[in-house]
Amino acid sequence: MILHICTRSDWEAAGTALEPPSLATEGFVHCSDPGTVALPATRLYRGREDLLLLEVDPTRCGAPVRWEPGVRDGQVESSGPWFPHVYGPLPVAAVVEVHPFPPGPDGAFRLPASLAER
């Protein structure tokens, strides 16, 4: 399982596939795994109340999924966690579950209990 963070409005407008801006600018869709999703969520979206966490089956993506080092402030963090990147649109059919993804009282994100219990 891999995870993708998106807004409710982007998910509702997805049609058959989600194509976030990173697909055009970087060539891939950013994803995470359960152990790392809180890192980019908190760094990029601290306090946002309109987010969903999409649970994705990578075998259904229909595009290459590559695990690559994260980038922070334009620098590759080769010693940090690696993240899955989907090199094509993210098909709605690859999403097996949609989880609400609210921040905690401090604005930071944590893996939802529905995923942590697995």
Number of C-alpha atoms within 10 A of each C-alpha: 13 19 24 22 21 17 16 16 11 14 19 9 11 15 11 11 17 19 18 16 11 11 18 12 9 10 14 23 22 19 21 23 18 15 11 16 20 20 15 17 24 17 12 10 18 17 18 16 15 14 21 20 23 23 22 23 15 19 11 14 20 14 16 14 19 13 14 14 17 18 14 10 6 7 9 12 14 11 8 10 16 17 21 22 23 23 18 19 19 25 18 17 12 17 21 12 11 15 16 15 22 20 22 13 8 8 14 17 22 19 20 16 9 9 10 10 7 5
